[in-house]
């Protein structure tokens, strides 16, 4: 029996041979295939050599050649507005200038008509007789172009149709054409007064948007009177309100992502607005026709006494629905696009403002006071509605509200850009 030390050299040589022996094919690790040699590029003229594809390399903005178009970055959801996508500002300024000139002409006619005393000594009573018709046509044409541009429609076609109808109504006269042109101008101006607004983060900015809509509605009112419609005041206001509400709901249906984008809260808001509108109009009409004579007389006496004391009586529809809808809708649009559905009820304020001069027995001072009183009371109601909305759905505390106002908001195009 051999000792362990006798076979030491043999054991060491066997170990060396085992170490030098290649591993079994079952234990042999799969080696990665060697990279294929790069194909040799044949020598060719310089114009026939094709560039070898390489990996894309980010090029800094400064290295991009000035002649090549650069992709515009997407809008950041945090800015108040989106980049302008409408006509050039020079073209918008031209149509706004036409609107301003027509409004000034109508104001001249209104002031000269109200201050004329039958003598020719007053310089304000020297307005030509054709100026009111020309001013009304200019305002109607400009409003049609601006509304079509705002809603991404056929601006030139709309302006051409308004120009043709307005000119025909002024030249031909009669009862049908001037009344139809007045209704068309009232509807277009009232709808554009709502569409020109932009989202408002705070109540003060919402007040600014309501004032902008009021200015457009007042210019529309002057154009409506310039066509001299011959129709009952109640019928004219009701027809204009129904047409304006239908047109604006059609536009808002696209801007508010249809009825399925309303949600439960939006459905409640729209249903509530419709209920207030229908109840107000129906109750006033039923009260006027079938109400008790003593009750109707007391209501009319209260309105007349208030008008005698403060100069005018505010419109309940404007105070309770129209102006609060504009205030709350513009404030809500800064966070949700469903705010457009609330703004649609703003025509309950712009249509009465646009028809405030239609009654023949009214004065310009009474109409102006009625608009101011309705505006002030409606802004107060809108402020209360915003406070209730923030208390129910907004952040708690003044610090939370300030943080929300300073944070990112829903973007929208600018005031004169396409929506």
Beta strands, then each sheet from edge to edge (+ up, - down):
end
